[in-house]
Amino acid sequence: MESQKALFRTWRNDPRFEPYWTLLDSLIVRDFASTRRWSAAAQAVRELQDYDFEAWREQRDFDRQHADDHLQ
């Protein structure tokens, strides 16, 4: 992680990377715990690869249509 931050600092001092300086600034100050959370989020996204989003949408629409059914 420290070697990566050193590389980011080098890029931060290079005018060719000026469009990315804001991003680099945030990456340089990021701590290990934050990096672990991003890694966990990325893993979760990879695991959603086979998730049936259409079924989720259909269920959500059904739930919305019948949200008040228990009130009658």
N, CA, C and O atoms as a Tinker XYZ file with bonds, in Angstrom:
   288  protein
     1  N      0.821000   -1.188000    0.000000    73     2
     2  CA     0.000000    0.000000    0.000000    64     1     3
     3  C      0.872000    1.262000    0.000000    63     2     4     5
     4  O      0.574000    2.228000   -0.702000    81     3
     5  N      1.928000    1.245000    0.776000    73     3     6
     6  CA     2.807000    2.417000    0.821000    64     5     7
     7  C      3.524000    2.633000   -0.513000    63     6     8     9
     8  O      3.760000    3.771000   -0.916000    81     7
     9  N      3.864000    1.550000   -1.187000    73     7    10
    10  CA     4.516000    1.709000   -2.498000    64     9    11
    11  C      3.533000    2.315000   -3.501000    63    10    12    13
    12  O      3.918000    3.103000   -4.365000    81    11
    13  N      2.265000    1.938000   -3.374000    73    11    14
    14  CA     1.241000    2.500000   -4.252000    64    13    15
    15  C      1.060000    3.994000   -3.958000    63    14    16    17
    16  O      0.935000    4.803000   -4.877000    81    15
    17  N      1.048000    4.347000   -2.682000    73    15    18
    18  CA     0.917000    5.760000   -2.316000    64    17    19
    19  C      2.109000    6.564000   -2.821000    63    18    20    21
    20  O      1.948000    7.708000   -3.245000    81    19
    21  N      3.306000    5.976000   -2.779000    73    19    22
    22  CA     4.496000    6.662000   -3.285000    64    21    23
    23  C      4.341000    6.935000   -4.786000    63    22    24    25
    24  O      4.699000    8.008000   -5.271000    81    23
    25  N      3.811000    5.966000   -5.500000    73    23    26
    26  CA     3.567000    6.157000   -6.930000    64    25    27
    27  C      2.537000    7.266000   -7.159000    63    26    28    29
    28  O      2.709000    8.108000   -8.041000    81    27
    29  N      1.478000    7.260000   -6.370000    73    27    30
    30  CA     0.463000    8.310000   -6.485000    64    29    31
    31  C      1.060000    9.690000   -6.202000    63    30    32    33
    32  O      0.714000   10.665000   -6.870000    81    31
    33  N      1.948000    9.774000   -5.223000    73    31    34
    34  CA     2.599000   11.065000   -4.915000    64    33    35
    35  C      3.440000   11.537000   -6.094000    63    34    36    37
    36  O      3.474000   12.728000   -6.404000    81    35
    37  N      4.119000   10.599000   -6.750000    73    35    38
    38  CA     4.920000   10.935000   -7.928000    64    37    39
    39  C      4.022000   11.490000   -9.022000    63    38    40    41
    40  O      4.340000   12.502000   -9.646000    81    39
    41  N      2.900000   10.822000   -9.251000    73    39    42
    42  CA     1.963000   11.284000  -10.268000    64    41    43
    43  C      1.375000   12.637000   -9.880000    63    42    44    45
    44  O      1.139000   13.489000  -10.737000    81    43
    45  N      1.139000   12.831000   -8.571000    73    43    46
    46  CA     0.544000   14.079000   -8.085000    64    45    47
    47  C      1.469000   15.267000   -8.367000    63    46    48    49
    48  O      0.996000   16.390000   -8.536000    81    47
    49  N      2.762000   15.029000   -8.419000    73    47    50
    50  CA     3.729000   16.090000   -8.677000    64    49    51
    51  C      4.047000   16.259000  -10.157000    63    50    52    53
    52  O      4.850000   17.113000  -10.535000    81    51
    53  N      3.418000   15.448000  -10.981000    73    51    54
    54  CA     3.668000   15.490000  -12.423000    64    53    55
    55  C      2.541000   16.268000  -13.107000    63    54    56    57
    56  O      1.380000   15.869000  -13.015000    81    55
    57  N      2.862000   17.369000  -13.791000    73    55    58
    58  CA     1.821000   18.185000  -14.430000    64    57    59
    59  C      0.992000   17.429000  -15.471000    63    58    60    61
    60  O     -0.133000   17.831000  -15.767000    81    59
    61  N      1.519000   16.360000  -16.020000    73    59    62
    62  CA     0.754000   15.588000  -17.001000    64    61    63
    63  C     -0.478000   14.942000  -16.379000    63    62    64    65
    64  O     -1.440000   14.628000  -17.080000    81    63
    65  N     -0.448000   14.745000  -15.054000    73    63    66
    66  CA    -1.554000   14.091000  -14.364000    64    65    67
    67  C     -2.485000   15.094000  -13.679000    63    66    68    69
    68  O     -3.300000   14.711000  -12.839000    81    67
    69  N     -2.367000   16.355000  -14.029000    73    67    70
    70  CA    -3.178000   17.396000  -13.377000    64    69    71
    71  C     -4.677000   17.101000  -13.394000    63    70    72    73
    72  O     -5.345000   17.366000  -12.395000    81    71
    73  N     -5.234000   16.569000  -14.478000    73    71    74
    74  CA    -6.674000   16.262000  -14.448000    64    73    75
    75  C     -7.056000   15.254000  -13.360000    63    74    76    77
    76  O     -8.221000   15.173000  -12.972000    81    75
    77  N     -6.088000   14.494000  -12.872000    73    75    78
    78  CA    -6.355000   13.441000  -11.885000    64    77    79
    79  C     -5.914000   13.822000  -10.470000    63    78    80    81
    80  O     -6.003000   12.999000   -9.558000    81    79
    81  N     -5.447000   15.038000  -10.275000    73    79    82
    82  CA    -4.904000   15.421000   -8.977000    64    81    83
    83  C     -5.925000   15.281000   -7.851000    63    82    84    85
    84  O     -5.564000   14.841000   -6.760000    81    83
    85  N     -7.168000   15.635000   -8.080000    73    83    86
    86  CA    -8.190000   15.508000   -7.036000    64    85    87
    87  C     -8.356000   14.049000   -6.626000    63    86    88    89
    88  O     -8.421000   13.732000   -5.439000    81    87
    89  N     -8.423000   13.185000   -7.600000    73    87    90
    90  CA    -8.537000   11.755000   -7.315000    64    89    91
    91  C     -7.294000   11.244000   -6.597000    63    90    92    93
    92  O     -7.394000   10.503000   -5.620000    81    91
    93  N     -6.131000   11.640000   -7.082000    73    91    94
    94  CA    -4.883000   11.206000   -6.455000    64    93    95
    95  C     -4.795000   11.672000   -5.011000    63    94    96    97
    96  O     -4.347000   10.922000   -4.144000    81    95
    97  N     -5.218000   12.902000   -4.744000    73    95    98
    98  CA    -5.213000   13.405000   -3.368000    64    97    99
    99  C     -6.041000   12.512000   -2.459000    63    98   100   101
   100  O     -5.630000   12.218000   -1.336000    81    99
   101  N     -7.207000   12.075000   -2.936000    73    99   102
   102  CA    -8.059000   11.217000   -2.109000    64   101   103
   103  C     -7.445000    9.827000   -1.932000    63   102   104   105
   104  O     -7.588000    9.213000   -0.875000    81   103
   105  N     -6.766000    9.338000   -2.959000    73   103   106
   106  CA    -6.134000    8.015000   -2.853000    64   105   107
   107  C     -4.928000    8.041000   -1.925000    63   106   108   109
   108  O     -4.662000    7.062000   -1.227000    81   107
   109  N     -4.210000    9.129000   -1.910000    73   107   110
   110  CA    -3.011000    9.231000   -1.068000    64   109   111
   111  C     -3.374000    9.199000    0.417000    63   110   112   113
   112  O     -2.641000    8.619000    1.218000    81   111
   113  N     -4.494000    9.813000    0.789000    73   111   114
   114  CA    -4.864000    9.864000    2.212000    64   113   115
   115  C     -5.712000    8.672000    2.648000    63   114   116   117
   116  O     -6.002000    8.534000    3.836000    81   115
   117  N     -6.107000    7.827000    1.735000    73   115   118
   118  CA    -6.947000    6.674000    2.085000    64   117   119
   119  C     -6.170000    5.711000    2.974000    63   118   120   121
   120  O     -5.011000    5.393000    2.706000    81   119
   121  N     -6.824000    5.255000    4.028000    73   119   122
   122  CA    -6.177000    4.321000    4.954000    64   121   123
   123  C     -6.502000    2.874000    4.583000    63   122   124   125
   124  O     -7.303000    2.613000    3.685000    81   123
   125  N     -5.873000    1.954000    5.281000    73   123   126
   126  CA    -6.024000    0.532000    4.980000    64   125   127
   127  C     -7.472000    0.077000    5.186000    63   126   128   129
   128  O     -7.994000   -0.696000    4.383000    81   127
   129  N     -8.119000    0.546000    6.246000    73   127   130
   130  CA    -9.500000    0.141000    6.523000    64   129   131
   131  C    -10.423000    0.553000    5.381000    63   130   132   133
   132  O    -11.306000   -0.206000    4.982000    81   131
   133  N    -10.215000    1.744000    4.865000    73   131   134
   134  CA   -11.018000    2.220000    3.752000    64   133   135
   135  C    -10.793000    1.356000    2.509000    63   134   136   137
   136  O    -11.733000    1.023000    1.787000    81   135
   137  N     -9.545000    1.007000    2.281000    73   135   138
   138  CA    -9.212000    0.163000    1.134000    64   137   139
   139  C     -9.877000   -1.205000    1.268000    63   138   140   141
   140  O    -10.345000   -1.769000    0.279000    81   139
   141  N     -9.920000   -1.734000    2.476000    73   139   142
   142  CA   -10.555000   -3.030000    2.706000    64   141   143
   143  C    -12.046000   -2.954000    2.405000    63   142   144   145
   144  O    -12.609000   -3.886000    1.831000    81   143
   145  N    -12.695000   -1.847000    2.787000    73   143   146
   146  CA   -14.130000   -1.696000    2.502000    64   145   147
   147  C    -14.372000   -1.645000    0.994000    63   146   148   149
   148  O    -15.314000   -2.263000    0.500000    81   147
   149  N    -13.535000   -0.919000    0.264000    73   147   150
   150  CA   -13.678000   -0.862000   -1.194000    64   149   151
   151  C    -13.462000   -2.232000   -1.814000    63   150   152   153
   152  O    -14.149000   -2.604000   -2.765000    81   151
   153  N    -12.510000   -2.981000   -1.278000    73   151   154
   154  CA   -12.242000   -4.322000   -1.774000    64   153   155
   155  C    -13.444000   -5.231000   -1.531000    63   154   156   157
   156  O    -13.822000   -6.016000   -2.402000    81   155
   157  N    -14.040000   -5.123000   -0.353000    73   155   158
   158  CA   -15.224000   -5.924000   -0.039000    64   157   159
   159  C    -16.384000   -5.549000   -0.954000    63   158   160   161
   160  O    -17.130000   -6.423000   -1.398000    81   159
   161  N    -16.540000   -4.272000   -1.237000    73   159   162
   162  CA   -17.611000   -3.828000   -2.134000    64   161   163
   163  C    -17.390000   -4.371000   -3.546000    63   162   164   165
   164  O    -18.335000   -4.812000   -4.200000    81   163
   165  N    -16.159000   -4.337000   -4.005000    73   163   166
   166  CA   -15.843000   -4.854000   -5.340000    64   165   167
   167  C    -16.133000   -6.357000   -5.412000    63   166   168   169
   168  O    -16.643000   -6.843000   -6.422000    81   167
   169  N    -15.812000   -7.085000   -4.350000    73   167   170
   170  CA   -16.088000   -8.521000   -4.306000    64   169   171
   171  C    -17.594000   -8.772000   -4.339000    63   170   172   173
   172  O    -18.057000   -9.686000   -5.022000    81   171
   173  N    -18.345000   -7.978000   -3.617000    73   171   174
   174  CA   -19.804000   -8.130000   -3.615000    64   173   175
   175  C    -20.379000   -7.918000   -5.012000    63   174   176   177
   176  O    -21.291000   -8.634000   -5.423000    81   175
   177  N    -19.855000   -6.949000   -5.733000    73   175   178
   178  CA   -20.316000   -6.696000   -7.104000    64   177   179
   179  C    -19.991000   -7.888000   -7.995000    63   178   180   181
   180  O    -20.815000   -8.296000   -8.814000    81   179
   181  N    -18.799000   -8.446000   -7.839000    73   179   182
   182  CA   -18.436000   -9.624000   -8.641000    64   181   183
   183  C    -19.375000  -10.787000   -8.359000    63   182   184   185
   184  O    -19.697000  -11.553000   -9.268000    81   183
   185  N    -19.818000  -10.929000   -7.119000    73   183   186
   186  CA   -20.712000  -12.029000   -6.761000    64   185   187
   187  C    -22.127000  -11.818000   -7.290000    63   186   188   189
   188  O    -22.906000  -12.769000   -7.348000    81   187
   189  N    -22.473000  -10.600000   -7.675000    73   187   190
   190  CA   -23.793000  -10.321000   -8.242000    64   189   191
   191  C    -23.872000  -10.635000   -9.729000    63   190   192   193
   192  O    -24.903000  -10.407000  -10.362000    81   191
   193  N    -22.813000  -11.145000  -10.271000    73   191   194
   194  CA   -22.744000  -11.384000  -11.706000    64   193   195
   195  C    -23.918000  -12.224000  -12.208000    63   194   196   197
   196  O    -24.434000  -11.952000  -13.292000    81   195
   197  N    -24.351000  -13.226000  -11.463000    73   195   198
   198  CA   -25.440000  -14.099000  -11.896000    64   197   199
   199  C    -26.767000  -13.760000  -11.223000    63   198   200   201
   200  O    -27.720000  -14.534000  -11.321000    81   199
   201  N    -26.843000  -12.637000  -10.552000    73   199   202
   202  CA   -28.058000  -12.243000   -9.845000    64   201   203
   203  C    -29.162000  -11.920000  -10.844000    63   202   204   205
   204  O    -28.918000  -11.288000  -11.872000    81   203
   205  N    -30.369000  -12.357000  -10.535000    73   203   206
   206  CA   -31.514000  -12.145000  -11.427000    64   205   207
   207  C    -32.178000  -10.802000  -11.108000    63   206   208   209
   208  O    -33.136000  -10.740000  -10.337000    81   207
   209  N    -31.667000   -9.749000  -11.700000    73   207   210
   210  CA   -32.187000   -8.417000  -11.435000    64   209   211
   211  C    -33.612000   -8.243000  -11.958000    63   210   212   213
   212  O    -34.387000   -7.474000  -11.389000    81   211
   213  N    -33.958000   -8.936000  -13.016000    73   211   214
   214  CA   -35.313000   -8.831000  -13.549000    64   213   215
   215  C    -36.321000   -9.390000  -12.547000    63   214   216   217
   216  O    -37.385000   -8.802000  -12.351000    81   215
   217  N    -36.007000  -10.502000  -11.920000    73   215   218
   218  CA   -36.894000  -11.064000  -10.892000    64   217   219
   219  C    -37.029000  -10.090000   -9.727000    63   218   220   221
   220  O    -38.114000   -9.939000   -9.165000    81   219
   221  N    -35.937000   -9.434000   -9.365000    73   219   222
   222  CA   -35.972000   -8.447000   -8.281000    64   221   223
   223  C    -36.893000   -7.288000   -8.658000    63   222   224   225
   224  O    -37.691000   -6.845000   -7.832000    81   223
   225  N    -36.793000   -6.792000   -9.894000    73   223   226
   226  CA   -37.652000   -5.699000  -10.351000    64   225   227
   227  C    -39.127000   -6.109000  -10.321000    63   226   228   229
   228  O    -39.988000   -5.344000   -9.886000    81   227
   229  N    -39.401000   -7.334000  -10.795000    73   227   230
   230  CA   -40.779000   -7.815000  -10.800000    64   229   231
   231  C    -41.324000   -7.907000   -9.385000    63   230   232   233
   232  O    -42.466000   -7.522000   -9.134000    81   231
   233  N    -40.519000   -8.415000   -8.456000    73   231   234
   234  CA   -40.954000   -8.519000   -7.072000    64   233   235
   235  C    -41.180000   -7.136000   -6.463000    63   234   236   237
   236  O    -42.150000   -6.929000   -5.735000    81   235
   237  N    -40.299000   -6.205000   -6.756000    73   235   238
   238  CA   -40.441000   -4.842000   -6.254000    64   237   239
   239  C    -41.726000   -4.211000   -6.781000    63   238   240   241
   240  O    -42.453000   -3.564000   -6.028000    81   239
   241  N    -42.011000   -4.396000   -8.075000    73   239   242
   242  CA   -43.233000   -3.852000   -8.661000    64   241   243
   243  C    -44.472000   -4.477000   -8.014000    63   242   244   245
   244  O    -45.443000   -3.780000   -7.719000    81   243
   245  N    -44.431000   -5.780000   -7.798000    73   243   246
   246  CA   -45.554000   -6.464000   -7.149000    64   245   247
   247  C    -45.761000   -5.917000   -5.739000    63   246   248   249
   248  O    -46.887000   -5.635000   -5.331000    81   247
   249  N    -44.668000   -5.773000   -5.006000    73   247   250
   250  CA   -44.760000   -5.250000   -3.638000    64   249   251
   251  C    -45.349000   -3.847000   -3.615000    63   250   252   253
   252  O    -46.139000   -3.518000   -2.730000    81   251
   253  N    -44.972000   -3.030000   -4.573000    73   251   254
   254  CA   -45.517000   -1.674000   -4.644000    64   253   255
   255  C    -47.017000   -1.684000   -4.945000    63   254   256   257
   256  O    -47.783000   -0.918000   -4.360000    81   255
   257  N    -47.417000   -2.547000   -5.850000    73   255   258
   258  CA   -48.825000   -2.616000   -6.235000    64   257   259
   259  C    -49.697000   -3.106000   -5.089000    63   258   260   261
   260  O    -50.862000   -2.722000   -4.987000    81   259
   261  N    -49.144000   -3.949000   -4.229000    73   259   262
   262  CA   -49.928000   -4.576000   -3.168000    64   261   263
   263  C    -49.529000   -4.098000   -1.772000    63   262   264   265
   264  O    -49.824000   -4.755000   -0.774000    81   263
   265  N    -48.860000   -2.954000   -1.717000    73   263   266
   266  CA   -48.383000   -2.457000   -0.432000    64   265   267
   267  C    -49.502000   -2.173000    0.553000    63   266   268   269
   268  O    -49.309000   -2.300000    1.762000    81   267
   269  N    -50.658000   -1.795000    0.058000    73   267   270
   270  CA   -51.769000   -1.425000    0.938000    64   269   271
   271  C    -52.784000   -2.561000    1.130000    63   270   272   273
   272  O    -53.802000   -2.365000    1.794000    81   271
   273  N    -52.526000   -3.718000    0.573000    73   271   274
   274  CA   -53.485000   -4.825000    0.666000    64   273   275
   275  C    -53.817000   -5.201000    2.096000    63   274   276   277
   276  O    -54.954000   -5.584000    2.373000    81   275
   277  N    -52.892000   -5.110000    2.991000    73   275   278
   278  CA   -53.134000   -5.508000    4.385000    64   277   279
   279  C    -54.003000   -4.504000    5.138000    63   278   280   281
   280  O    -54.437000   -4.776000    6.257000    81   279
   281  N    -54.255000   -3.357000    4.535000    73   279   282
   282  CA   -55.055000   -2.330000    5.191000    64   281   283
   283  C    -56.553000   -2.514000    4.967000    63   282   284   285
   284  O    -57.363000   -1.845000    5.608000    81   283
   285  N    -56.918000   -3.400000    4.077000    73   283   286
   286  CA   -58.342000   -3.561000    3.724000    64   285   287
   287  C    -58.990000   -4.667000    4.501000    63   286   288
   288  O    -60.179000   -4.932000    4.324000    81   287
